[in-house]
Amino acid sequence: MAKDDYQVIAYKVLVRLYVCLKARFGGLFHVLKETLDYVPEHKLYYGHEHSKEVNKMVYPSKQRYDKRALVKASVSFNRNIEPELASFIEGMENKAAYLKALVREDYERRKKG
């Protein structure tokens, strides 16, 4: 293995350790965070691996808030079956706002009639 490979492995271990410890004990591990910030990311960051690692852990308070306050809906468009819809929605700058406007419009129409 090359030296850079060992650095990548060490960095991934540090990221996982940081995420686990932060989720378990809160913000007590700022020293480890500073260490992670010191590592040159241009050598160690490949794609979205880092962001996926960090986003896997969710604070319990956030989970409770999301369960209580949010309704999530997901819509998938198949490029093979609905190519016109898929390309239309891909062209949207703000997909969430567009879908919310459609739902709001339909809700108002059903409420009146």
Buried (B, 14 or more C-beta within 10 A) or exposed (E): EEEEEEBBEEBBEBBBEBBEBBEEEEEEBEEBBEEBEEBEEEEBBEEEBBEEBEEEBEEEEEEEEEEEEEEEEEEEBEEEEEEEEBEEBEEEEEEEEEBEEEEEEEEEEEEEE
